[in-house]
Amino acid sequence: VFLTAMILLVWSNSVLGQQAKIRLVENNLTAYRELIFEDSLVPTYNIKERMDFYKIPSVSIAVINNGKIEWIKTYGYADASAKRVATNSTLYQVASISKSVVGLGIVKLAEENKLSLTKDIRSYLKTWTFPDNEFTSGKQITLKHLLSHTAGLNVHGFIGYPVGSPIPTIN
């Protein structure tokens, strides 16, 4: 099971130093809640506690501020059995985080009127054909459908790429 955590941070023009910002991220994680009231007591955890709880051997965080990497830090082991510590060069399988990044890119392009969320995606495709099935044949499939998982596509997960295999092509 792959667990991907994406931390999005927006820093205002703060007087906090770099180390203080890192400590805020490291020590103020909260459990997921559907609804948190203003007066709710919400427990906070540090990264090590959450990694232990979810049995995650390694985490890497990169904070981007105004388009520039502000800081990068890794935690845990790239290979727990060999006690090989994770570094800023440790490679991770992209897993489900790619969905968020692609979604953000699509919405940004839609804001700039370069893509439409409601136009049939087949008109954008040049080298790939949408695999029609009983749910999609003769129907318009839009980016809105793809982003909301209502396009009729089904993938049962992706195990990633084997170590040492060539980098996949764009297609």
Stockholm file with secondary structure:
# STOCKHOLM 1.0

chainA/1-171         VFLTAMILLVWSNSVLGQQAKIRLVENNLTAYRELIFEDSLVPTYNIKERMDFYKIPSVSIAVINNGKIEWIKTYGYADASAKRVATNSTLYQVASISKSVVGLGIVKLAEENKLSLTKDIRSYLKTWTFPDNEFTSGKQITLKHLLSHTAGLNVHGFIGYPVGSPIPTIN
#=GR chainA/1-171 SS CCCCCCCCCCCCSCCCCHHHHHHHHHHCEECCCSCCCTTCCCCEECHHHHHHHHTCSEEEEEEEETTEEEEEEEEEEEETTTTEECCTTCCCCCTTHHHHHHHHHHHHHHHTTSSCSSSBGGGTCSSCCCCCCTTTTTSCCBHHHHHTTCSSCCCCCCCCCCTTCCCCCCC
#=GC SS_cons         CCCCCCCCCCCCSCCCCHHHHHHHHHHCEECCCSCCCTTCCCCEECHHHHHHHHTCSEEEEEEEETTEEEEEEEEEEEETTTTEECCTTCCCCCTTHHHHHHHHHHHHHHHTTSSCSSSBGGGTCSSCCCCCCTTTTTSCCBHHHHHTTCSSCCCCCCCCCCTTCCCCCCC
//
